[in-house]
Amino acid sequence: MNILIDITRLAARLLEGKYPTGVDRVSLAYIAHFRAKAQAVVRHWGRWMQLSPAASQQVFTALLGKDRAPQKTVRRCVANAYLLRWGLPRGAMLLNTGHSGLDDPRYAQRVRLHGLHPVYFLHDLIPLTHPEYCRAGEVDKHRQRLHTMLKTGYGVIANSHATLRDLLAHAGAHNLPVPPHVVAHLGLSPWPAPLAKPPIEQPYFVALSTIEARKNHLLLLHVWRHLVERMGAATPKLVIIGQRGWECEQVVDLLERCESLRNVVTEVPRCDDAQLATWLKHAQALLFPSFAEGYGLPLVEALAHGVPVIASQLPAFKEVAGDIPDYLDPLDGLGWLAAVQAYTDTQHPARQAQLARLQGFHPPSWESHFTRVEKWLTTIGRHSPVVRS
């Protein structure tokens, strides 16, 4: 069976000069794994274009960061496909790993028109389970994404059992069919070696995510205001790595206007893998106080690199990290304050205990992920996909 990979989201973000998100990293891993036997598909101005085998390989190389002029390569290859009107092979397997385009009902129509066998990667149901943390209108969009997956899916890959449980609950509540499905934990891509010298001299903690309400940066900033009052010049630094997102006006106000935070909180909106590896390596801990997550890749990345984690009590976190991190309620401000104070001391018993637990952590790998996915694909490949209206 021919394999097509929908690269529309990745191509758009590359052309906009954006760094990969967690969703994008999953899509890039799928390109790296399937590229030798796949071709790229791009949706542009209502047209679906399959790139030629040669152009697909060039675009895959560009997206994976192995091209000196990636934006130029992507523009040229997509433009050529648009002019040459490359069609889609009927009956091909289509991988959509970034939710891209699924909120448009025409996506399902095109899948049916070409008899495609779509395999979707489901990252989370947060816009439906926690709509208060999402952009206006995102609930309806995500509901449409799920209905596209459930009604046209040849198969669905979930990043965690927590995500799959949410999907099955949604399908049951709306009397929707559930395609064949599998859970495959996300692997870790290799990082450059971190620098031996810390990026700053003072002890610091890292929060790694887009700045949005769901990630609960507001709690951390209030914790740091109290730390400044208690510890003065001995206050550790907070390094927030990630771009500003949506519904985060209060966080931005504190970052820009709170004098007591000015010298203790640092924003790093753009950070490549080499810089990220160094920031994490020397941190007292990764702080992850989210209200909801489908997986939590930064948590796994930190633990895999020997960095302690203080995180929210979320099912997905406990599924992938077990009892290694120290867990707190995301609303327990005093608990987070006490934990940060404790972990500021590198030799504190709580931090040392987690470092000891870390010795038994075995992070999931992309190799094991794709071994599981490939085996599952052979089982669903024996059956015809059920495409419903």
CORFEN-V161738 format. One record per run of one state. SS is the DSSP state (h for helix, s for strand, l for the rest). FROM is the first residue (numbers start at 1). TO is the last residue. Records with the same first field share a line. If there is no record, write none. Layout:
SS=FROM-TO + FROM-TO
This chain:
l=1-2 + 7-7 + 16-21 + 45-46 + 51-52 + 64-69 + 85-92 + 97-104 + 114-116 + 123-125 + 130-130 + 134-137 + 153-154 + 159-160 + 174-180 + 184-203 + 209-210 + 212-212 + 216-216 + 235-236 + 242-243 + 245-248 + 258-258 + 262-264 + 269-272 + 282-285 + 289-296 + 305-308 + 313-314 + 322-325 + 329-332 + 345-348 + 359-365 + 381-389
s=3-6 + 38-44 + 47-50 + 93-96 + 117-122 + 155-158 + 181-183 + 204-208 + 211-211 + 237-241 + 244-244 + 265-268 + 286-288 + 309-312 + 326-328
h=8-15 + 22-37 + 53-63 + 70-84 + 105-113 + 126-129 + 131-133 + 138-152 + 161-173 + 213-215 + 217-234 + 249-257 + 259-261 + 273-281 + 297-304 + 315-321 + 333-344 + 349-358 + 366-380
